[in-house]
Every structure is written in C-alpha cells, then in structure tokens.
Amino acid sequence: MRRAPIETSIIIPAYERTGMTENCVKSVLDTIGARHDVEILVIDDCSPVPIKLSSASDSRVQIHRTPKNLRFSGTCNFGASKSSA
C-alpha cells in the first residue's frame, strides 16, 4: 500500500516527562484514527535520559532529539525543520 503524502505535521516538544508525552501521542493517534496523511514529531529537547515511547512503533510517530537544549521555541523550530508537510 502506498503511503498518502503528509498533509499535516504535529510537533510535540518534550523534555523528560515520558509518561505525559506518551499520553499526548496516544491521544493524538486516537484523534486522527486511520489517517496516514499526518505525522507526529516528538522533539526531545536533549533530556538527560532520551525519551522512548511505546507509541513510536506506529509509523506516523517519529522521535527526534536536539543536539542541545534549545528551549521551547528553538525546539519547535527544530521540529519544523524535520517536518515533511
């Protein structure tokens, strides 16, 4: 099956708080249902322990890690640079 082109990128900045991030991603996945034109980019803002999510097994979820802590706006900009939309 051919993947639909990405229409929407959802950027989720994250720092530590893996449980909260996991809940957020699962909520987004529940909301978008079977749509494959949406990507979810979790941007780990250089947490002391890299974020790992069970929901990352979904092909629509990507985790990217910043090389240093960029703070909120820098993390959002980093996420936008990784976007396919």
C-alpha angles and dihedrals in degrees: 000000000000116000118241115245112264110261099170135031118197111201117203114187111207139183117180108312093107093171093053091046091049090052091049093051093046090051091052091048091051090050097049093044114183096350113132097183091080127080125194115212115194108195113202105207094215095288114192087247113035114248116251120186130191088213088063087084085078107092091225091063121081128178118208124181124212116230090233136003105288098177121231103305094040090050091051091050090048089052091049089054089057094049122117094200 
